């Protein structure tokens, strides 16, 4: 029985991955880390501080992590305010309304910083649905560590075994399964055939098919 649903943010509720890539390429390149879009596929789902240190190590450069992080987050905040609503993913409103009708509490648990998550939830018009909004910035480790999802379940006061996580990244899926939660993935179109999704409890091309899948998971 599913008693709570926990949403990832980036790539699931909002098509922000292209924005993240654009900003990271611009900022990282100025700091001696000339990443490409293909490179950044490796770090999808990680916290920004972890992404920065990953690429600093890869390019063997010493960087001021806090300075780069602040620059990336500032540019992302601006972009989400300007572009966020236009990039809401299909089916988001319908799924949230359905879950609310079913009296299933919802949370957002993301690797993004809390201020950015809150801005996105507000811009997307989802604040009224979300009982909990939580960030992995408050955890010792980001995804694929399960901490962010376990904390969200704790705030929801729901047993992890009765939570369903909705994700779009491999790191997020691993975190959900490590938390002993059901996980349905909604990958980008060009990632639908990744073999890693075999670990998930379901794979959907968009959130629009979630209602029927939730009912089947509950049977």
SULMO-V354265 format. One record per helix or strand. SS is the DSSP state (~ for helix, > for strand). FROM is the first residue (numbers start at 1). LEN is the number of residues. Records with the same first field share a line. If there is no record, write none. Layout:
SS: FROM-LEN ; FROM-LEN
This chain:
>: 4-4 ; 10-1 ; 14-1 ; 88-1 ; 105-6 ; 130-6 ; 163-5 ; 182-4 ; 202-2
~: 17-14 ; 37-7 ; 48-11 ; 65-19 ; 85-3 ; 92-10 ; 114-10 ; 136-3 ; 147-10 ; 160-3 ; 170-9 ; 189-3 ; 195-5 ; 207-12
